[in-house]
Amino acid sequence: MQAYIIRRLLAMIPTLLFASLIVFITVRLIPGDIIDLMLSSNDIGADKKSRAQLEAALGLDQPMFSQYFRWLGAILFEGSLGKSLWQNTSVMEEVLHRLPITFELGLMALVVALLVGIPIGVYSAVRQDTVGDYVTRSFAILALALPGFWVGTLVMVFPSIWWGWSPDVKYTPFTQDPLKNLTQMAIPALILGKAFSAVVMRLTRTMMLEVMRQDYIRTALAKGLATRTTILRHALRNALIPVVTLVGLQAPVLVGGAVIMEQIFVIPGMGLLLLEAVSTRDYPIITGVFLIVGVAVVMINLLVDLSYGLLDPKVRYR
Protein backbone atom coordinates (compact mmCIF):
# COMPACT_ATOMS: atom_id res chain seq x y z
CA MET A 1 0.00 0.00 0.00
CA GLN A 2 2.72 2.48 0.97
CA ALA A 3 4.75 1.73 -2.16
CA TYR A 4 1.64 2.22 -4.30
CA ILE A 5 0.86 5.58 -2.70
CA ILE A 6 4.44 6.75 -3.15
CA ARG A 7 4.40 5.77 -6.83
CA ARG A 8 1.13 7.61 -7.36
CA LEU A 9 2.42 10.72 -5.63
CA LEU A 10 5.57 10.66 -7.76
CA ALA A 11 3.44 10.25 -10.88
CA MET A 12 1.59 13.42 -9.91
CA ILE A 13 4.70 15.53 -10.45
CA PRO A 14 4.98 15.31 -14.28
CA THR A 15 1.20 15.53 -14.58
CA LEU A 16 1.03 18.77 -12.63
CA LEU A 17 4.09 20.19 -14.38
CA PHE A 18 2.58 19.55 -17.79
CA ALA A 19 -0.80 20.95 -16.71
CA SER A 20 0.80 24.05 -15.21
CA LEU A 21 2.75 24.70 -18.42
CA ILE A 22 -0.41 24.45 -20.53
CA VAL A 23 -2.34 26.79 -18.22
CA PHE A 24 0.55 29.25 -17.96
CA ILE A 25 0.79 29.56 -21.75
CA THR A 26 -2.96 29.44 -22.44
CA VAL A 27 -3.94 32.29 -20.10
CA ARG A 28 -1.44 34.55 -21.85
CA LEU A 29 -3.08 33.77 -25.17
CA ILE A 30 -6.44 35.13 -23.99
CA PRO A 31 -7.44 38.09 -26.21
CA GLY A 32 -6.71 41.36 -24.45
CA ASP A 33 -3.60 42.45 -22.61
CA ILE A 34 -3.23 43.34 -18.93
CA ILE A 35 -0.91 46.20 -19.83
CA ASP A 36 -3.62 47.79 -21.98
CA LEU A 37 -6.14 47.35 -19.16
CA MET A 38 -3.84 48.98 -16.63
CA LEU A 39 -2.93 51.87 -18.92
CA SER A 40 -6.58 52.55 -19.75
CA SER A 41 -7.74 52.25 -16.13
CA ASN A 42 -5.08 54.68 -14.93
CA ASP A 43 -5.69 57.12 -17.79
CA ILE A 44 -2.03 56.92 -18.78
CA GLY A 45 -1.13 57.51 -22.37
CA ALA A 46 -0.38 54.17 -23.98
CA ASP A 47 2.98 55.20 -25.37
CA LYS A 48 5.94 52.88 -25.77
CA LYS A 49 7.81 54.30 -22.77
CA SER A 50 5.00 53.86 -20.25
CA ARG A 51 4.22 50.38 -21.61
CA ALA A 52 7.85 49.28 -21.33
CA GLN A 53 8.11 50.63 -17.78
CA LEU A 54 4.95 48.82 -16.71
CA GLU A 55 6.03 45.55 -18.31
CA ALA A 56 9.39 45.75 -16.55
CA ALA A 57 7.74 46.53 -13.21
CA LEU A 58 5.43 43.51 -13.51
CA GLY A 59 8.13 41.19 -14.87
CA LEU A 60 6.29 40.72 -18.16
CA ASP A 61 9.18 41.97 -20.28
CA GLN A 62 10.90 38.58 -20.10
CA PRO A 63 10.24 35.70 -22.55
CA MET A 64 7.28 33.53 -21.63
CA PHE A 65 9.35 30.47 -20.71
CA SER A 66 11.62 32.61 -18.51
CA GLN A 67 8.50 33.81 -16.70
CA TYR A 68 7.30 30.22 -16.35
CA PHE A 69 10.52 28.90 -14.83
CA ARG A 70 10.69 31.88 -12.48
CA TRP A 71 7.12 31.16 -11.36
CA LEU A 72 7.88 27.45 -11.01
CA GLY A 73 11.02 28.18 -9.00
CA ALA A 74 9.06 30.37 -6.61
CA ILE A 75 6.66 27.47 -6.02
CA LEU A 76 9.36 24.86 -5.48
CA PHE A 77 11.80 26.89 -3.37
CA GLU A 78 9.60 29.50 -1.70
CA GLY A 79 6.15 27.87 -1.64
CA SER A 80 4.75 30.99 -3.30
CA LEU A 81 2.30 31.27 -6.18
CA GLY A 82 3.38 34.83 -6.85
CA LYS A 83 1.54 38.09 -6.28
CA SER A 84 -1.51 39.61 -7.89
CA LEU A 85 -0.56 41.99 -10.67
CA TRP A 86 -3.33 44.37 -9.65
CA GLN A 87 -3.39 44.25 -5.85
CA ASN A 88 0.19 43.08 -5.20
CA THR A 89 -1.23 40.63 -2.63
CA SER A 90 -0.13 37.04 -2.13
CA VAL A 91 -1.91 34.65 -4.48
CA MET A 92 -1.37 31.77 -2.05
CA GLU A 93 -3.11 33.61 0.79
CA GLU A 94 -6.00 34.61 -1.47
CA VAL A 95 -6.48 31.09 -2.81
CA LEU A 96 -6.25 29.46 0.63
CA HIS A 97 -8.83 31.95 1.91
CA ARG A 98 -11.27 31.06 -0.87
CA LEU A 99 -10.53 27.34 -1.12
CA PRO A 100 -12.63 26.21 1.91
CA ILE A 101 -15.68 27.99 0.49
CA THR A 102 -15.48 26.21 -2.86
CA PHE A 103 -14.64 22.94 -1.08
CA GLU A 104 -17.74 23.29 1.10
CA LEU A 105 -19.97 23.95 -1.90
CA GLY A 106 -18.52 21.02 -3.86
CA LEU A 107 -18.74 18.67 -0.87
CA MET A 108 -22.36 19.59 -0.20
CA ALA A 109 -23.22 19.08 -3.87
CA LEU A 110 -21.49 15.68 -3.81
CA VAL A 111 -23.37 14.63 -0.67
CA VAL A 112 -26.65 15.70 -2.26
CA ALA A 113 -25.87 13.74 -5.42
CA LEU A 114 -24.98 10.55 -3.54
CA LEU A 115 -27.86 10.74 -1.04
CA VAL A 116 -30.34 11.23 -3.87
CA GLY A 117 -28.78 9.18 -6.67
CA ILE A 118 -27.81 5.95 -4.89
CA PRO A 119 -31.12 5.19 -3.08
CA ILE A 120 -33.18 6.09 -6.15
CA GLY A 121 -30.91 4.00 -8.36
CA VAL A 122 -31.26 0.99 -6.06
CA TYR A 123 -35.02 1.40 -5.90
CA SER A 124 -35.25 1.73 -9.68
CA ALA A 125 -33.23 -1.47 -10.18
CA VAL A 126 -35.20 -3.48 -7.64
CA ARG A 127 -38.51 -2.24 -9.11
CA GLN A 128 -37.42 -2.62 -12.72
CA ASP A 129 -40.06 -1.78 -15.36
CA THR A 130 -42.60 -0.65 -12.76
CA VAL A 131 -44.26 2.75 -12.53
CA GLY A 132 -41.71 3.82 -9.92
CA ASP A 133 -38.86 2.84 -12.24
CA TYR A 134 -40.26 4.90 -15.10
CA VAL A 135 -40.83 7.89 -12.81
CA THR A 136 -37.28 7.82 -11.44
CA ARG A 137 -35.74 7.44 -14.90
CA SER A 138 -37.82 10.36 -16.14
CA PHE A 139 -36.59 12.39 -13.16
CA ALA A 140 -32.99 11.58 -14.09
CA ILE A 141 -33.49 12.65 -17.71
CA LEU A 142 -35.17 15.88 -16.58
CA ALA A 143 -32.36 16.65 -14.12
CA LEU A 144 -29.78 16.15 -16.87
CA ALA A 145 -31.72 18.25 -19.37
CA LEU A 146 -32.09 21.35 -17.17
CA PRO A 147 -28.85 23.40 -17.17
CA GLY A 148 -27.65 24.38 -13.73
CA PHE A 149 -27.01 28.02 -14.68
CA TRP A 150 -30.58 28.31 -15.99
CA VAL A 151 -32.12 26.83 -12.84
CA GLY A 152 -29.91 29.03 -10.65
CA THR A 153 -30.98 32.14 -12.56
CA LEU A 154 -34.64 31.21 -12.16
CA VAL A 155 -34.20 30.72 -8.42
CA MET A 156 -32.58 34.15 -8.13
CA VAL A 157 -35.16 36.00 -10.26
CA PHE A 158 -38.67 34.54 -10.04
CA PRO A 159 -39.08 34.12 -6.24
CA SER A 160 -38.21 37.80 -5.82
CA ILE A 161 -40.89 38.73 -8.38
CA TRP A 162 -43.62 36.39 -7.12
CA TRP A 163 -43.05 36.33 -3.36
CA GLY A 164 -40.60 39.12 -2.68
CA TRP A 165 -37.92 36.68 -1.55
CA SER A 166 -34.49 35.90 -2.96
CA PRO A 167 -31.48 33.96 -1.65
CA ASP A 168 -29.15 35.92 0.59
CA VAL A 169 -26.20 37.19 -1.45
CA LYS A 170 -24.22 38.43 1.54
CA TYR A 171 -21.93 35.54 2.37
CA THR A 172 -21.75 34.40 5.99
CA PRO A 173 -18.68 32.33 6.97
CA PHE A 174 -19.29 28.94 8.56
CA THR A 175 -17.24 29.88 11.62
CA GLN A 176 -19.38 32.96 12.20
CA ASP A 177 -22.85 31.40 11.88
CA PRO A 178 -22.90 27.70 10.85
CA LEU A 179 -26.68 27.48 10.42
CA LYS A 180 -26.95 30.59 8.27
CA ASN A 181 -23.95 29.49 6.23
CA LEU A 182 -25.43 26.05 5.51
CA THR A 183 -28.80 27.62 4.69
CA GLN A 184 -27.14 29.96 2.23
CA MET A 185 -25.09 27.18 0.60
CA ALA A 186 -27.96 24.69 0.43
CA ILE A 187 -29.67 26.07 -2.69
CA PRO A 188 -26.57 26.32 -4.92
CA ALA A 189 -25.44 22.90 -3.62
CA LEU A 190 -28.80 21.37 -4.55
CA ILE A 191 -28.66 22.88 -8.02
CA LEU A 192 -25.02 21.87 -8.50
CA GLY A 193 -25.69 18.31 -7.30
CA LYS A 194 -28.84 17.93 -9.41
CA ALA A 195 -27.26 16.75 -12.64
CA PHE A 196 -24.64 14.66 -10.84
CA SER A 197 -27.37 12.87 -8.84
CA ALA A 198 -29.05 11.91 -12.12
CA VAL A 199 -25.80 10.42 -13.46
CA VAL A 200 -25.24 8.56 -10.18
CA MET A 201 -28.80 7.26 -10.22
CA ARG A 202 -28.58 5.89 -13.77
CA LEU A 203 -25.18 4.28 -13.19
CA THR A 204 -26.29 2.76 -9.87
CA ARG A 205 -29.39 1.33 -11.50
CA THR A 206 -27.41 -0.17 -14.38
CA MET A 207 -24.79 -1.74 -12.11
CA MET A 208 -27.39 -3.06 -9.67
CA LEU A 209 -29.27 -4.78 -12.50
CA GLU A 210 -26.02 -6.38 -13.67
CA VAL A 211 -24.95 -7.50 -10.19
CA MET A 212 -28.38 -8.86 -9.27
CA ARG A 213 -28.19 -11.22 -12.24
CA GLN A 214 -24.98 -12.77 -10.95
CA ASP A 215 -25.03 -16.37 -9.73
CA TYR A 216 -23.97 -15.60 -6.16
CA ILE A 217 -26.93 -13.23 -5.73
CA ARG A 218 -29.41 -15.78 -7.07
CA THR A 219 -27.85 -18.44 -4.84
CA ALA A 220 -28.16 -16.23 -1.76
CA LEU A 221 -31.83 -15.56 -2.50
CA ALA A 222 -32.50 -19.25 -3.25
CA LYS A 223 -31.02 -20.25 0.12
CA GLY A 224 -33.47 -17.98 1.91
CA LEU A 225 -31.30 -14.93 2.67
CA ALA A 226 -33.48 -11.89 3.16
CA THR A 227 -33.91 -9.77 0.04
CA ARG A 228 -33.00 -6.56 1.88
CA THR A 229 -29.80 -8.10 3.25
CA THR A 230 -28.83 -9.52 -0.14
CA ILE A 231 -29.33 -6.18 -1.88
CA LEU A 232 -27.69 -3.91 0.69
CA ARG A 233 -24.86 -6.12 1.91
CA HIS A 234 -23.85 -8.02 -1.21
CA ALA A 235 -25.27 -6.48 -4.39
CA LEU A 236 -24.91 -2.79 -3.53
CA ARG A 237 -21.32 -3.07 -2.35
CA ASN A 238 -20.15 -4.44 -5.70
CA ALA A 239 -22.37 -2.10 -7.68
CA LEU A 240 -20.83 0.95 -6.00
CA ILE A 241 -17.33 0.43 -7.43
CA PRO A 242 -18.13 2.15 -10.78
CA VAL A 243 -20.03 4.86 -8.86
CA VAL A 244 -16.92 5.61 -6.81
CA THR A 245 -14.94 5.84 -10.05
CA LEU A 246 -17.54 8.30 -11.34
CA VAL A 247 -17.01 10.50 -8.28
CA GLY A 248 -13.36 10.89 -9.19
CA LEU A 249 -14.18 11.66 -12.82
CA GLN A 250 -16.82 14.22 -11.85
CA ALA A 251 -14.53 16.18 -9.50
CA PRO A 252 -13.44 18.64 -12.25
CA VAL A 253 -17.08 18.97 -13.34
CA LEU A 254 -18.12 19.96 -9.82
CA VAL A 255 -15.37 22.55 -9.70
CA GLY A 256 -16.46 23.93 -13.07
CA GLY A 257 -20.07 24.04 -11.92
CA ALA A 258 -19.03 25.78 -8.72
CA VAL A 259 -17.63 28.64 -10.82
CA ILE A 260 -21.09 29.28 -12.28
CA MET A 261 -22.96 28.84 -8.99
CA GLU A 262 -20.58 31.16 -7.16
CA GLN A 263 -21.12 33.79 -9.83
CA ILE A 264 -24.93 33.52 -9.70
CA PHE A 265 -25.26 33.39 -5.90
CA VAL A 266 -22.31 35.76 -5.21
CA ILE A 267 -20.35 33.21 -3.17
CA PRO A 268 -16.76 34.40 -2.67
CA GLY A 269 -15.06 31.12 -3.53
CA MET A 270 -12.32 30.24 -5.96
CA GLY A 271 -14.75 30.25 -8.87
CA LEU A 272 -15.64 33.90 -8.35
CA LEU A 273 -11.96 34.70 -7.82
CA LEU A 274 -11.12 32.98 -11.12
CA LEU A 275 -13.75 34.89 -13.06
CA GLU A 276 -12.54 38.19 -11.66
CA ALA A 277 -8.94 37.27 -12.49
CA VAL A 278 -9.83 36.30 -16.07
CA SER A 279 -11.70 39.56 -16.63
CA THR A 280 -8.70 41.58 -15.38
CA ARG A 281 -6.07 39.25 -16.95
CA ASP A 282 -4.45 38.72 -13.53
CA TYR A 283 -2.19 35.88 -14.69
CA PRO A 284 -0.72 34.78 -11.32
CA ILE A 285 -4.18 34.31 -9.80
CA ILE A 286 -5.45 32.37 -12.83
CA THR A 287 -2.49 29.99 -12.86
CA GLY A 288 -2.55 29.68 -9.06
CA VAL A 289 -6.24 28.70 -9.00
CA PHE A 290 -5.81 26.15 -11.78
CA LEU A 291 -2.78 24.64 -10.07
CA ILE A 292 -4.61 24.23 -6.77
CA VAL A 293 -7.62 22.74 -8.56
CA GLY A 294 -5.31 20.35 -10.42
CA VAL A 295 -3.72 19.18 -7.17
CA ALA A 296 -7.18 18.70 -5.62
CA VAL A 297 -8.44 16.66 -8.59
CA VAL A 298 -5.37 14.41 -8.60
CA MET A 299 -5.65 13.83 -4.84
CA ILE A 300 -9.36 13.04 -5.13
CA ASN A 301 -8.66 10.44 -7.80
CA LEU A 302 -5.95 8.93 -5.58
CA LEU A 303 -8.44 8.63 -2.71
CA VAL A 304 -10.95 7.07 -5.11
CA ASP A 305 -8.42 4.45 -6.18
CA LEU A 306 -7.59 3.67 -2.55
CA SER A 307 -11.25 3.25 -1.70
CA TYR A 308 -11.57 0.30 -4.09
CA GLY A 309 -9.88 -1.91 -1.50
CA LEU A 310 -12.61 -1.08 1.00
CA LEU A 311 -15.38 -2.03 -1.41
CA ASP A 312 -13.74 -5.07 -3.00
CA PRO A 313 -11.46 -7.27 -0.86
CA LYS A 314 -10.00 -8.80 -4.02
CA VAL A 315 -8.28 -5.51 -4.88
CA ARG A 316 -4.59 -5.51 -3.93
CA TYR A 317 -2.21 -2.59 -4.16
CA ARG A 318 1.35 -3.41 -5.21
N, C-alpha and C positions, 0 to 999 in steps of 0.2 A: 504493500500500500504506500509506504513512504517513498520508495523508489519511483512508483508511478506518479505520485504527486510532484516529486522533484522534476521528473521528465516533462510533465505538463507545464510546470512553471517555467522551465527553461525554454520550452517551445513557444511560450507567450512572447518572449523577447523579440525574435524576428518578426512575429505577427504584428506586434505593436509598433515596431520600428517602421515597417512597411506602411502600415495604416497612417502613422504620423506623417510620413513623407508625402503620401497622397493628399492628406488633408492640408498640410502646410502649403503645398503647391497649388491645390485647387482653390483655396480661399483667396489667393492672390490673383487668380484668374477671373474672379467675380467682376463683372462690368462696374466701372466706377472706381475712383482712386481716393484713398483716405487723405492724401495731400490736398486734392481738390476740395474735399469736404471741409478740411480744416481752414484752408485759405478763404473759402467762401463764407464759412461761419464766423471768421474773425474779421471779415471785411478787409483783408489784406490783398493788395494787388498781386495777381498770380503771375509775377514775373519770374524769370529764371533764377535770380539771386535769392528771392525769398523761398522759392521751391527747393533749391539746393540746400539752403540753411535748415529748412524744416526736415528734409530727408536725412541730413546728417545728424540732426538732433534726435531723431527717432530711430536711427540705425538702419534706415531703409535705403541708404545709398550704396550698400554692399550688394554683391551678387546674391541671388536667391539661395544658392546652396551654402554660401558663407553664413547667411542669416539662419539657415536651418541647423547647421552644425553648432553655431553659437547658442541657439535655443536648446538644442539637444544636450550640449555640454552643461548648460545651466540646470537642466533637469537632473542629470546624472551626478554632478559634483556639488550642486547647491540645493537641490530639491526645490527649485523654483520654476514656475511656469511663465516667468516674465512679469511685466507690468503692463497695465492698460495704457494704450497709446493716447487715450483721451483724458483719463483721470489720474494716471500715474500711480494707480493703486495696485497692490499685489493680486495677480490673477488667482494664485493658489488660495488666498484668503477668501476671495470673492466666490470661487467655485465651492470651497468647503462650507461656506455659509449657506449656499443655495442647494447643495447636494442633498441634505436631509429632507428638504421639502419635496423635491422631485422623487426621492426614494420613498417617502411616505405615500405620495400619490400613486406611484407605480405598484407599491406593495398592496395598498388597499384595492386597486383595480385587479391585481392578480388574485387576491383573496375572494373578491366578488366573483370573478370568472370561475374559480375552482368550486366555490360553494354553490354556485348556480349550475355550472356545466356538468360536473360529475354526477350529482344525484339525478338530474334530469336525464342524462345519458344512460345511466343504469336503469332508470324507470322505463325509458323508451325501448331499451333492449329487452328487458323482461316482458314488457307488454307489446311486443312486436306486432305490427299491423293492426293494432286496436285504435280506437278513437284517440286515446291519450297519446299514442305514438305519433299519429298524424298531427295532433295539435302541437306537440313539442318540436317536431321537425319543422313545422310551419313557423314556429317561434324562432327557431335557429336561422331559417332563411331570412325572416324579417329583420332580425338583429344584424345579420351580415349586410343586408341591403341598405340599411339606414346609416349614412355616414355620421361619424361621431361629431364632426364640426357642425353639421347641420342640426343635429339634435341639441348640441350645446347652445347654439345660437337661438333655437326656439325656446329653450329653457330660460335663457337670459331675457328674451324680448316679450313673449306672449304672456307669461304670468304677471309681468308689470303692467301690461295693458288691460288684462281681464280682471285681475284681483288686486292690483297695486302692490304686488310683492315681487321681489327679485332676489337672487342669491347675494349674500354679502360679499362685496368685492374688496373689503378692507381686511387683509390677511391678519389672522391672529395666531401667533406661534403656539405650538403644542405645550411648551413649558409654561406659557403664560396662562392659558385656559384650555386644558385638554378637551373638554366637552365641546366648546365652541369651535375649536380647531377641527375636530372630527366631523362636526355638523357641516362646517364649511367645505371640507374635502370630500364629503360623502357623495354629493351630486356629480362632480367631475369624475370621481372614481367609478361611480355606477355607469356613467356614459362611456368612460374609457374601457371598462371591463366588459361592456355589452357585447361587442363583436368577438372578443376573445372567448367569452363564455359560450357563444354559439359554436365556435370552432372546437372547444373542449367537449361540448355536448355531443357533437357529431362524431368526433374521434372516439370518445368513450363508448358511444353506442355501437360503433362499428367493431371495436376491439372486444367489447363484451359479447356481441353476437358470435364472433369468431371463437373466443375462449369457451363459451358455453356449449359449443359443438364438439369440444375436445372429449376424448374418451374418458379422461380422469374425472371430468365433471359429470358425465352421464353415469359413470360407475358410482360416484359418491351419492348421487340422487337415487340410483337403483338400490343401494344398500340402506337407504332410509335416512340419510343425513338430511337435516332440515334444509329447506330451500334457501331460507335467509342466510343460514350459516355457510352454505355452499357458495352463494353469490358473493357475500361480503368478505369471507375469509379466503376463499380459493380463487374464484373467478376474477373478482375486482382487483386483487393484488397483481395478477399477471396482466390484466388489461390496462393498468395504469402506467406501465413502462413506456409505451409510446406517448402517453399524455405528458409524462415528465420530460421526455425529449422535446415535446412541443413547447413546454414552458421555456426551455433554454433558447429555442429558435425564435420565440415571440418576444424575448427580452428587448431586442432593438426596436421592435414594433411598438412596445409599450412606451419606450423612451420617446420615439417619434410622435406617438399620440399625446404624450404628456406635454410636448411643445405646444400643440394646438390647444389643449385644455387649459394650460397655464395662460395662454394668450387670451382666451375667451373669458375665463373666470378671474383674470388678473391675479394669478398666484405667482409670487416672486421666487420661482424655482429656476433650475438651470435652463429650462426651455425658454422662459421669458428673457433670461440673460443672453441666451444664444441669439434670439431674434433681434434684440437690441444691438448686440455686437455685429451681426450681419448688416443691419441697416446703417451702422456707423463705420463699417469696415475695420472694426477693432480686431486685428489679426491675432494678437496673443490670447484674447479671450476665446475666440472661435476655436483655435487649435487646442487651447487648454480644456475647453468643455468636451470636445470630441475625444481627446486623449483619455480623460476621466471616464467618459461613457464607454470607450473601447475597453479599458481595464475592467470596468464593471461587467460588461457583457462577457468577456473572457472568463472572469471569475465565476459568473453565474453558470456558464456552461461547464466549468470544472466541477462545481457543486452538483450539477445535474448528473454528470457522469459518475460521480462518487455515490450518488443516491441509488444507482442501479443495484449495487450490492445489498442495499436494505430491502429492495423489492424482490430481487431474485437471488436466492442463495447460490445459484450455479455460477453467478458472475464472479470472476477472480481477477484481481488487479496484479499485474506482473511488471 
